[in-house]
């Protein structure tokens, strides 16, 4: 009988569900393994084939760990609050809860077709009332500890949306989703004091098994800088402008002062003749997002305020400028520029004709380019002759002694702007009283759910949508007759995703966020897999909340995610004409290396999958034609898991052929056991290959090198298919090794070999290290460090490696006429000849 995944896969999925095979069990006597996927937002578009990439990887690890004797937790849930559902409701009038529920059902069905070994009894959504309750409970704990507060802050305001946008939602002064213009404006917002945890968030990165590039991104985002605050007195007026610098030793080289457009002192210091120009500049700056303003390559614009400040070290009056390359949230929002020794300051000084004064000795022409290195101080009074690092300490001491400044550590990290002017999010559980005070909602009143609304847009005057529900807004303090108003801002989507990994541990607990016993057993997460786009914000926010929960005794670990892996991206071919219109791939044909949609010539490109590019590949279509196991295998076989790869349907056909061969290896045409499968002792070559395959597949799974593991499985499969006698021991080993990758066909073949039940907990095959050693291996021959030849020889050459290399005819030829000065042998790897002549 032929291999038929349409019959096999639903059969085993039903078996797993009926017998609750993948329920995570609390078993203190067994080691635990907690694998977590970054849970998806259930959009109306459903999954495309890029989504299962990470899910398949964690599923392979979980199936492997179960077979290794671990108690495994592998959950799935839905990040179901958020702006897309709200925008859909505004367009259609359909309540976000309805579309969210429908989208979750679609996603769940697609995920289940792929045979992932999730414990579905732990499924959750951030919109579930019992989940909302605990998200709001965490907020109350933050409020109690002074970590949640309200403040007037500059925000990204989108007039078209009547809403505040997060920094990540704005690019080049426009809302990334719609292209609507965005301006900066002051608004009263809820903030979370993440800066109070800056040092712990920074230091905690050191012991995490995360990609170094990702840890560097978080370190840069936190941006700890040691330096000094220095006060410059405005003349006339006596007002002090406090600046921050990481190089206080360069104070003698300051040629101007520059403040951010949002600096609170700017209106007071600007002179009458400069006021109009300054106000116009500030207005222009308001439309720029901070990423654009901080771009080092951007033109340095600015306006002179007409005011001056006195350098405390020299007494010289310095012009005060306003410039948008200074950010109000970093340091003090004011800088003491030293153009000779800072590239940004140099560019500004050149653009505006300001002095450039060298204070650190170098051979570099500082009129042409800034010298940013260290050296001996010059033109710096009492600092002259000192090296810059020593001068730094001396200057800080002088500033403190003279009341002109002090040592200071600052951070690029700013407090988390937490509130949103949206409907589809968790209401913030506080009450506003008539006297302006704010009181928390009692815990027994949680969850506080959004009221029913017919209009999900902000009000005409910019109030959040919840303000429309006046009966809901107007309330009393519970247990009293004291009038109060509910908060009409909601939490951002980040809130629900900050702590979902904890609720998976104990999702049905009605008394606690998570039970202590479950938390101590399962935490921390052993591996967290997801896209690199969450490298900073989600992970930083989750780490912050986790540390707060640690401080109040809810969790027992300081960090939530011990190991992190960023999967790559699967791209797809798209076709567009010169006008930028995209065409369905099915409508495109190739003619002589050119591509046409009908009579229109189109350009073929490999791009990110999206509905707008018409290049989305639906996993349901792939499963229908080739089976879920083929899809899983192909996505792992495409290349390294963290690489970017183009989708090729021909590749799916290739792995499907491998599965067909594996089927025929075990089954005969009558759907019985193939006569070549026998209870026989394997020959030496097949036995060695069996042990080598177990060794390498085991190592590859642990290292998440799934593509090379599959290549090893194919090698063993080919050897078995070619054999006239297929020893049952080796066949069963192959099926067990294959099962994490292609679980449905492995279960079916296991049953055809006479086994009952599931193979999910059958012990992982072991190997003999001696038999797993390769008999032959490749060695490299180098001459003066350059590879010149390769040869194969016994893997255990040891001291005979030099003699083996010398016996190679090619090496004899390469060394002819040369004098060998030295022979270097690296056992098991290479020989390097150092020669002359």
C-alpha positions in Angstrom: 0.0 0.0 0.0 1.3 3.5 -0.8 2.1 6.0 1.9 -1.0 8.1 2.5 -0.6 11.0 4.9 -4.3 12.0 4.5 -5.2 8.8 6.3 -2.3 8.4 8.7 -2.0 12.0 10.0 -5.6 12.5 11.2 -5.5 9.0 12.7 -2.6 9.7 15.0 -3.6 13.2 15.8 -6.9 11.8 17.1 -5.1 9.1 19.0 -2.8 11.7 20.7 -5.8 13.9 21.6 -8.0 11.0 22.9 -5.2 9.6 25.1 -4.0 13.0 26.2 -0.5 11.9 25.3 1.2 15.3 25.6 -0.2 16.5 28.9 2.6 18.0 30.9 2.9 16.2 34.2 4.4 17.6 37.5 6.8 14.8 38.3 9.5 15.9 40.8 11.4 12.7 40.4 12.0 13.4 36.7 14.0 16.2 35.0 11.9 18.9 33.4 12.0 20.6 30.0 10.0 23.7 29.3 10.0 24.8 25.6 8.1 27.9 24.7 7.1 29.5 21.4 6.5 33.2 21.1 2.8 32.9 20.9 1.1 34.3 17.9 -1.4 37.2 17.4 -4.3 35.4 15.7 -4.8 37.6 12.7 -7.6 37.0 10.2 -5.1 36.0 7.5 -4.2 32.7 9.4 -0.8 31.0 9.3 1.6 31.0 6.4 4.4 28.5 6.0 6.8 30.8 7.8 5.0 30.5 11.1 5.6 26.8 11.7 9.3 27.1 11.4 9.9 27.8 15.1 7.0 25.7 16.2 8.5 22.7 14.4 11.9 23.3 16.0 10.5 23.3 19.5 8.3 20.3 18.8 11.4 18.3 17.7 13.1 19.2 20.9 10.1 18.3 23.0 9.5 14.9 21.4 13.2 14.1 21.7 13.3 15.2 25.4 10.2 13.0 26.2 12.0 10.0 24.8 15.0 11.0 26.9 12.9 10.7 30.1 12.1 14.3 30.7 8.7 15.7 31.9 8.0 18.2 29.1 5.9 21.3 29.1 5.1 22.5 25.6 2.1 24.9 25.6 0.4 27.2 23.1 -1.8 30.3 23.5 -2.8 33.5 21.8 -1.7 37.1 22.1 -5.3 38.2 21.4 -5.6 41.9 22.5 -4.3 44.5 20.1 -5.0 47.2 17.5 -5.7 45.0 14.4 -8.9 43.6 15.9 -9.9 47.0 16.9 -9.3 48.5 13.5 -11.3 45.6 11.9 -14.2 46.4 14.3 -14.1 50.1 13.3 -14.3 49.1 9.6 -17.0 46.4 10.0 -18.8 47.0 13.2 -18.1 43.5 14.4 -17.0 43.3 18.0 -13.3 42.5 18.4 -14.2 39.6 20.7 -16.0 37.9 17.9 -13.3 38.3 15.3 -10.6 37.3 17.8 -12.5 34.1 18.7 -12.9 33.3 15.0 -9.3 33.9 14.2 -8.1 31.8 17.2 -10.2 28.9 15.9 -8.6 29.2 12.5 -5.1 29.3 13.9 -5.7 26.4 16.3 -7.0 24.2 13.5 -4.0 25.0 11.3 -1.6 24.3 14.1 -3.2 21.1 15.1 -3.0 19.8 11.5 0.8 19.9 11.8 0.9 17.5 14.7 2.7 19.6 17.2 2.8 18.0 20.7 1.2 20.9 22.6 -0.5 20.4 25.9 -3.8 21.8 24.8 -5.3 21.6 28.3 -3.1 24.7 29.1 -4.3 26.8 26.1 -4.9 30.4 27.0 -5.6 33.8 25.4 -4.7 37.2 26.8 -8.3 38.2 26.4 -9.6 35.5 28.7 -11.3 37.2 31.8 -9.3 35.0 34.2 -6.1 36.0 32.4 -7.0 39.7 32.3 -7.6 39.5 36.1 -4.0 38.5 36.7 -2.6 41.0 34.2 -4.4 43.7 36.1 -3.3 42.2 39.4 0.4 42.6 38.3 -0.4 46.2 37.4 -1.7 46.8 40.9 1.5 45.4 42.4 3.5 47.8 40.2 1.3 50.6 41.4 1.7 49.7 45.1 5.5 49.7 44.7 5.6 53.1 43.0 6.5 51.6 39.7 3.3 52.7 37.9 2.7 56.4 37.8 1.2 59.2 35.7 3.3 61.9 34.0 3.1 64.6 31.3 5.3 63.2 28.6 6.0 63.8 24.9 4.2 61.1 22.9 3.6 60.2 19.3 0.2 61.6 18.5 -1.6 60.5 15.3 -4.3 63.0 14.5 -5.9 60.7 11.9 -6.2 57.9 14.4 -6.9 60.2 17.5 -4.4 57.9 19.3 -1.0 57.7 20.9 1.4 55.4 19.2 4.4 53.6 20.6 7.8 54.5 19.2 8.0 51.2 17.4 4.8 52.1 15.5 6.3 55.2 14.0 8.9 55.6 11.2 9.9 58.8 9.4 7.2 60.7 11.2 4.4 58.4 10.0 2.3 55.6 11.5 3.8 52.5 9.9 0.4 50.8 9.5 -1.5 53.5 7.7 1.1 56.1 6.6 -0.8 58.8 8.6 1.4 61.8 9.9 2.5 61.6 13.5 3.5 64.6 15.7 5.0 64.9 19.1 2.8 66.4 21.8 2.7 66.5 25.6 0.0 64.2 27.2 -0.6 62.8 30.7 0.1 59.1 30.4 0.6 56.0 32.6 4.3 55.1 32.9 6.1 52.1 34.3 9.4 52.8 36.1 11.5 50.3 34.2 14.5 52.5 34.7 14.5 51.5 38.4 15.6 48.1 37.1 18.1 49.3 34.5 21.2 47.9 36.3 19.6 44.5 37.0 18.3 44.2 33.5 21.8 45.0 32.2 23.8 42.7 34.6 21.3 39.8 34.2 22.3 39.4 30.6 25.7 38.1 31.4 24.6 34.6 32.5 21.9 34.0 29.8 22.4 31.6 26.9 21.2 34.1 24.3 22.8 35.1 21.0 25.5 37.6 21.7 24.0 39.9 19.0 20.7 40.0 20.9 22.3 40.7 24.2 24.3 43.5 22.6 21.0 45.0 21.3 19.5 45.0 24.8 22.7 46.5 26.3 22.6 49.3 23.7 18.9 49.9 24.4 19.5 50.2 28.1 22.6 52.3 27.3 24.4 52.7 30.6 26.8 55.6 30.4 29.2 56.8 33.2 30.1 60.5 33.1 29.3 63.8 34.8 26.6 66.4 35.0 27.9 69.9 34.4 26.0 73.1 35.1 26.3 76.1 32.8 24.9 79.4 34.0 22.8 81.4 31.5 24.1 84.9 31.1 22.2 87.1 31.8 19.6 85.6 34.1 21.5 83.1 36.3 19.4 80.1 35.2 21.4 76.9 35.1 21.4 74.5 32.2 22.6 71.1 33.4 24.3 69.0 30.7 25.4 65.4 30.7 28.7 64.2 29.2 30.7 60.9 29.2 33.9 63.0 28.6 34.0 65.7 31.3 37.8 66.1 30.7 37.0 67.9 27.4 35.2 70.8 29.1 37.9 73.3 28.0 37.0 72.4 24.3 33.3 73.2 24.5 32.3 75.8 21.9 28.5 76.0 22.3 25.6 74.6 24.3 22.8 72.7 22.6 19.3 71.8 24.0 16.6 69.5 22.8 13.5 71.2 21.2 11.4 69.8 24.2 13.8 71.2 26.9 11.7 72.9 29.6 14.0 75.9 29.9 14.0 76.7 26.2 10.9 79.1 26.3 12.5 81.0 29.2 16.0 81.5 27.7 15.2 82.3 24.1 15.6 86.0 23.3 12.9 88.1 21.5 14.6 88.4 18.1 15.2 84.6 18.0 11.8 83.5 19.3 10.0 83.2 15.9 12.8 81.1 14.4 13.0 78.9 17.5 9.3 78.3 17.7 9.2 77.4 14.0 12.1 75.0 14.4 10.4 73.3 17.4 7.2 72.9 15.5 9.1 71.3 12.6 10.9 68.9 15.0 7.7 67.7 16.5 6.9 65.6 13.4 10.1 63.6 13.6 10.4 60.4 15.5 13.4 59.9 17.7 15.0 57.2 15.5 15.2 59.7 12.7 16.5 62.4 14.9 19.2 60.2 16.3 20.4 59.1 12.9 24.1 59.9 12.8 24.2 60.4 9.1 21.3 62.9 9.0 22.0 66.6 8.4 22.5 68.5 11.6 20.0 71.3 11.8 19.5 73.9 14.5 18.7 77.4 15.5 20.6 79.9 17.7 18.4 80.9 20.7 20.1 84.3 21.1 21.1 83.3 24.7 24.5 82.5 26.2 25.8 80.3 29.0 29.1 80.5 30.9 31.7 77.7 30.8 32.5 77.0 34.5 36.1 76.1 33.7 37.0 79.0 31.4 34.4 81.7 32.1 33.8 82.0 28.3 30.3 82.8 27.2 29.0 80.1 24.9 26.1 80.5 22.4 23.0 78.3 23.3 21.5 76.5 20.3 18.4 74.3 19.9 18.9 71.2 17.7 16.8 68.1 17.2 19.8 65.7 17.3 19.5 66.2 21.1 16.9 63.9 22.6 15.0 65.1 25.7 14.9 61.6 27.1 18.6 60.9 27.2 20.7 62.5 29.9 19.4 65.9 30.7 18.2 66.9 27.3 21.2 69.3 27.0 24.7 68.7 25.7 28.1 70.5 26.0 29.4 69.9 22.4 33.1 69.4 21.8 33.4 69.5 18.0 37.0 68.6 17.9 36.4 65.3 19.6 32.8 64.2 18.7 31.6 63.4 15.2 28.1 64.6 15.6 29.2 67.9 17.3 31.8 68.3 14.6 29.2 68.0 11.8 27.0 70.5 13.6 29.8 73.0 14.2 30.9 72.8 10.5 27.3 73.2 9.3 26.8 76.4 11.5 30.3 77.9 11.5 31.0 77.3 15.2 34.6 77.1 16.7 36.4 73.8 16.8 39.0 73.7 19.6 41.4 70.8 20.1 41.9 69.7 23.8 43.3 66.1 23.2 46.6 65.7 21.4 46.6 63.8 18.1 48.0 64.0 14.6 44.5 64.3 13.2 43.3 67.5 11.5 40.3 68.3 13.8 39.1 71.0 11.5 38.4 68.3 8.9 37.4 65.4 11.1 36.8 64.8 14.9 39.4 62.8 16.9 37.4 60.6 19.3 40.3 58.7 20.9 42.3 59.2 24.0 45.6 61.0 24.4 47.4 63.7 26.3 45.4 66.8 27.3 46.3 70.1 25.7 44.8 73.6 26.0 43.0 72.5 29.2 44.5 74.5 32.0 45.1 72.3 35.1 44.5 69.1 33.0 47.4 69.7 30.6 49.8 66.8 30.2 47.4 64.2 31.8 46.2 61.3 29.8 42.4 61.6 29.0 41.3 58.8 31.5 43.2 60.4 34.4 42.0 63.8 33.3 38.5 62.6 33.5 38.8 61.7 37.2 40.6 65.0 37.9 37.9 67.0 36.2 35.0 65.3 38.1 36.8 66.0 41.4 37.3 69.6 40.4 33.6 70.0 39.4 32.4 68.5 42.7 34.8 70.7 44.7 33.6 73.8 42.9 29.9 73.1 42.9 29.8 73.0 39.1 28.9 69.4 38.6 29.1 65.8 39.8 29.7 62.2 38.7 26.6 60.7 37.1 25.5 57.4 35.5 22.7 57.8 33.0 20.8 55.4 30.8 19.4 55.5 27.3 16.5 53.4 28.6 13.4 55.5 29.5 10.4 54.6 31.5 7.8 52.5 29.7 4.9 54.6 28.2 2.2 52.1 29.2 -1.2 53.6 28.4 -3.0 53.5 25.1 -6.1 55.4 23.8 -7.7 52.2 22.6 -10.7 50.0 23.2 -9.4 46.4 22.7 -7.0 46.1 25.7 -7.0 45.5 29.4 -8.6 48.5 31.3 -6.2 50.0 33.8 -7.7 49.1 37.2 -7.6 52.4 39.0 -10.2 55.1 40.1 -9.8 58.8 39.8 -11.3 60.8 42.6 -12.6 64.4 42.6 -9.6 65.7 44.5 -7.2 64.5 41.7 -6.0 61.5 43.7 -5.8 58.0 42.2 -6.7 54.8 44.1 -6.3 51.2 43.0 -9.3 49.1 42.3 -9.6 46.4 45.1 -8.3 43.0 44.0 -11.7 41.4 44.6 -13.2 43.6 41.8 -10.9 42.1 39.2 -11.1 41.4 36.3 -12.3 44.8 35.1 -13.4 44.1 31.5 -14.0 46.6 28.7 -17.6 47.8 28.4 -19.7 47.0 25.4 -19.4 49.7 22.7 -20.9 50.3 19.3 -18.2 52.9 18.3 -14.6 51.8 18.9 -13.0 55.1 17.7 -11.6 57.8 20.0 -13.9 60.7 20.7 -13.8 63.8 18.5 -11.7 65.6 21.2 -9.2 62.8 21.4 -10.5 61.0 24.5 -10.0 57.2 24.4 -12.9 55.0 23.2 -13.8 53.9 26.7 -14.8 57.5 27.5 -17.9 56.9 25.4 -19.2 54.4 28.0 -20.2 57.1 30.5 -22.3 54.7 32.7 -19.2 52.5 33.0 -16.8 55.5 33.6 -18.9 57.0 36.3 -18.8 54.8 39.4 -18.1 54.8 43.1 -15.2 53.6 45.2 -16.2 50.0 46.1 -17.8 49.7 49.6 -18.4 53.5 49.7 -20.6 56.2 48.2 -17.6 58.2 47.1 -17.9 59.2 43.4 -15.1 58.2 41.2 -14.2 57.9 37.5 -12.6 54.9 35.9 -9.4 55.2 33.9 -10.3 55.3 30.2 -6.8 54.4 28.9 -6.1 50.8 28.3 -2.9 48.7 28.6 -0.7 48.1 25.5 -0.6 44.7 23.9 2.8 44.2 25.5 1.1 43.7 28.9 -0.5 40.4 28.2 2.7 39.0 26.5 4.9 40.0 29.5 4.0 37.1 31.7 2.1 34.4 29.7 4.9 31.9 30.2 4.1 31.9 33.9 0.3 31.3 33.4 1.0 28.3 31.3 2.5 26.7 34.4 -0.8 26.8 36.2 -3.5 28.1 33.9 -6.6 27.1 35.9 -5.5 28.4 39.3 -8.2 30.8 40.5 -6.4 31.7 43.8 -2.9 32.7 42.5 -1.2 33.9 39.4 0.8 30.7 39.6 1.2 28.1 42.3 4.6 28.0 44.0 5.1 24.3 43.5 4.4 24.5 39.8 6.6 27.6 39.4 9.6 26.1 41.3 9.4 22.9 39.2 9.0 24.3 35.7 10.9 27.6 35.8 13.0 29.0 34.1 11.9 28.4 30.5 14.6 26.1 29.1 14.4 27.4 25.6 12.4 30.3 24.1 12.1 30.3 20.3 10.8 33.2 18.2 11.6 36.0 15.7 14.4 38.5 16.2 11.9 41.3 15.8 11.2 40.9 19.6 14.8 41.1 20.5 14.5 44.2 22.6 11.0 45.4 23.6 9.0 42.2 24.4 12.0 40.5 26.0 13.0 43.6 28.0 9.5 44.2 29.2 9.0 40.5 30.2 12.3 40.5 32.1 11.3 43.7 33.9 8.0 42.3 35.1 9.6 39.0 36.0 12.1 40.8 38.3 9.3 42.7 40.0 7.5 39.4 40.5 10.7 37.9 41.9 11.0 40.8 44.4 7.5 40.2 45.7 8.0 36.5 46.0 5.8 35.2 43.2 8.7 33.6 41.2 11.8 31.9 42.4 14.2 32.8 39.5 15.6 36.3 38.6 15.4 35.6 34.8 12.5 34.0 32.9 14.2 32.6 29.7 17.5 30.7 30.2 18.1 30.0 26.5 16.8 32.0 23.6 16.9 31.1 19.9 15.9 33.4 17.1 14.6 31.5 14.1 15.2 32.9 10.6 12.7 33.9 8.0 11.1 32.0 5.1 10.8 34.2 2.0 8.8 33.5 -1.1 8.9 34.6 -4.8 6.7 37.6 -5.7 6.0 39.1 -9.1 5.3 42.7 -9.8 5.2 45.0 -12.8 7.0 48.3 -13.4 4.0 50.1 -11.8 4.5 48.1 -8.6 1.4 45.9 -9.0 1.8 42.4 -7.7 0.5 39.3 -9.5 -0.6 35.8 -8.3 2.3 33.3 -8.9 -0.2 31.0 -10.5 -0.8 33.6 -13.3 2.9 33.9 -14.1 4.8 32.0 -16.8 8.5 31.9 -17.7 9.6 32.6 -21.3 13.3 32.6 -22.0 14.3 33.6 -18.6 11.7 36.4 -18.4 8.5 36.4 -16.5 5.0 37.3 -17.8 1.6 37.7 -16.3 -0.4 37.3 -19.5 1.2 39.9 -21.8 2.6 42.0 -19.0 6.3 41.5 -18.1 6.9 41.2 -14.4 9.9 41.3 -12.1 10.6 38.2 -10.0 11.9 38.8 -6.5 12.4 36.9 -3.2 10.6 38.8 -0.5 8.9 38.5 2.9 5.5 36.8 2.7 2.5 39.1 2.8 -1.0 39.3 1.5 -0.2 42.5 -0.3 2.6 40.8 -2.3 0.3 37.9 -3.2 3.1 35.5 -2.2 1.7 33.9 0.9 2.0 30.1 0.9 -0.8 28.5 3.0 0.4 25.5 5.1 -3.0 23.9 4.7 -2.4 23.7 0.9 1.0 22.1 1.5 -0.5 19.6 4.0 -3.3 18.7 1.6 -0.9 17.8 -1.2 2.2 16.5 0.6 1.3 15.9 4.2 2.2 17.6 7.5 5.3 15.4 8.0 6.7 16.5 4.6 6.1 20.2 5.5 7.8 19.8 8.9 10.8 17.9 7.4 11.2 20.4 4.5 11.2 23.5 6.8 13.9 21.9 8.9 15.9 20.7 5.9 15.9 24.1 4.1 19.0 25.2 5.9 20.2 26.4 9.4 17.2 27.3 11.6 18.5 30.8 12.2 19.0 31.5 8.5 16.8 33.3 5.9 15.6 30.9 3.2 13.4 31.0 0.1 10.4 28.7 -0.1 10.8 26.1 -2.9 7.9 23.7 -3.5 10.3 21.4 -5.3 12.0 20.9 -2.0 8.8 19.7 -0.4 8.5 17.1 -3.2 12.1 16.0 -2.4 11.4 15.3 1.3 8.1 13.6 0.4 10.1 11.2 -1.8 12.3 10.5 1.2 9.2 9.6 3.3 7.9 7.4 0.5 11.2 5.5 0.6 11.0 5.2 4.4 7.5 3.7 4.0 8.5 1.2 1.4 11.5 0.3 3.5 9.1 -1.2 6.1 5.9 -2.0 4.2 5.3 -4.3 1.3 2.7 -3.7 -1.5 0.0 -5.6 0.5 0.5 -3.3 3.5 2.3 -5.9 5.4 5.8 -6.0 6.7 8.4 -5.9 3.9 10.1 -9.3 3.7 13.6 -7.7 3.8 12.9 -6.5 7.4 14.1 -9.4 9.6 15.3 -10.2 13.1 18.9 -10.4 12.0 22.2 -9.2 13.3 23.4 -6.2 11.4 26.7 -6.4 9.4 29.6 -4.4 10.6 29.2 -1.5 8.2 25.5 -1.1 8.9 26.0 -1.5 12.6 28.7 1.2 12.6 26.4 3.5 10.5 23.5 2.9 13.0 25.7 4.0 15.9 27.1 6.9 14.0 23.7 8.1 13.0 22.4 8.0 16.6 25.4 9.9 17.8 25.2 12.7 15.2 21.4 13.1 15.2 21.5 13.3 19.0 24.2 16.0 18.9 22.5 17.9 16.1 19.1 18.0 17.9 20.7 19.3 21.0 22.5 22.0 19.0 19.4 22.6 16.9 21.2 21.7 13.6 18.1 20.0 12.3 19.1 20.2 8.6 22.2 18.1 9.2 20.3 15.7 11.4 17.9 15.0 8.6 20.8 14.5 6.2 22.1 11.8 8.5 18.7 10.1 8.6 18.5 10.1 4.8 22.0 8.5 4.7 20.9 5.6 7.0 17.6 5.2 5.1 19.4 4.9 1.8 21.7 2.2 3.3 18.7 0.2 4.6 16.8 0.5 1.3 19.8 -0.7 -0.6 20.3 -3.7 1.7 18.9 -7.1 0.8 18.4 -7.7 4.5 17.1 -5.0 6.8 17.8 -5.8 10.5 14.9 -4.9 12.6 17.2 -3.3 15.2 18.5 -0.7 12.7 15.0 -0.1 11.1 13.5 0.6 14.5 16.4 2.9 15.3 15.8 4.9 12.2 12.0 5.2 12.9 12.7 6.4 16.5 15.2 8.9 15.3 12.8 10.1 12.6 9.9 10.4 15.0 10.6 13.9 16.4 10.8 15.3 12.8 8.0 13.3 11.1 5.9 11.9 14.0 2.9 10.7 12.1 4.6 8.3 9.7 7.0 7.2 12.5 4.0 6.2 14.7 2.4 4.3 11.8 5.6 2.4 10.9 6.2 1.7 14.6 2.8 0.1 14.8 3.4 -1.9 11.6 6.5 -3.4 13.2 4.2 -4.9 15.8 4.3 -2.4 18.6 1.2 -1.2 20.5 0.4 2.3 21.5 2.6 5.4 20.9 6.3 5.6 20.5 6.3 9.1 22.2 7.9 7.7 25.4 10.0 4.9 23.9 13.6 5.5 25.1 15.8 7.4 22.7 18.3 5.1 21.0 21.7 4.9 22.6 25.1 4.4 20.8 28.5 2.9 21.5 31.1 5.7 21.3 33.7 3.3 19.8 31.3 2.1 17.1 30.2 5.7 16.4 33.7 6.8 15.6 34.1 7.3 11.8 36.6 4.8 10.3 37.7 7.4 7.8 37.8 11.2 7.9 39.0 14.0 5.8 42.3 15.8 6.6 43.5 19.1 5.3 47.0 19.9 4.1 48.2 23.5 4.4 51.3 25.2 3.1 52.2 28.3 5.0 48.6 28.4 6.4 46.8 28.1 3.0 44.8 25.0 2.2 46.4 23.2 -0.8 45.1 19.6 -0.5 42.6 17.3 1.2 42.8 13.6 1.7 40.9 10.8 3.5 42.5 8.5 5.9 41.8 6.5 9.1 40.2 8.5 11.8 42.6 7.3 14.4 45.9 8.2 12.7 47.4 9.9 15.7 51.1 10.3 15.4 50.9 8.7 11.9 49.2 11.8 10.5 52.5 13.4 9.2 53.6 10.2 7.5 50.2 9.8 5.9 50.3 13.3 4.5 53.8 12.9 3.2 52.7 9.7 1.3 50.1 11.7 -0.7 51.4 12.2 -4.3 49.9 15.6 -4.5 51.7 16.7 -1.3 55.0 15.3 -2.7 54.5 17.5 -5.8 53.5 20.6 -3.7 56.6 20.4 -1.6 59.0 19.8 -4.5 61.6 22.5 -4.5 60.6 23.9 -1.1 62.5 23.8 2.1 60.2 22.6 4.9 61.1 24.6 8.0 58.5 23.2 10.3 55.7 20.5 10.2 52.7 21.1 12.4 50.1 18.3 12.9 46.7 18.9 14.5 45.4 15.4 15.3 42.2 14.6 13.6 42.2 17.8 11.5 45.2 19.0 9.5 48.9 19.2 8.7 50.6 22.6 8.0 54.0 22.8 6.4 56.0 26.0 7.0 58.3 26.4 4.0 60.6 28.7 2.3 61.8 28.8 -1.3 
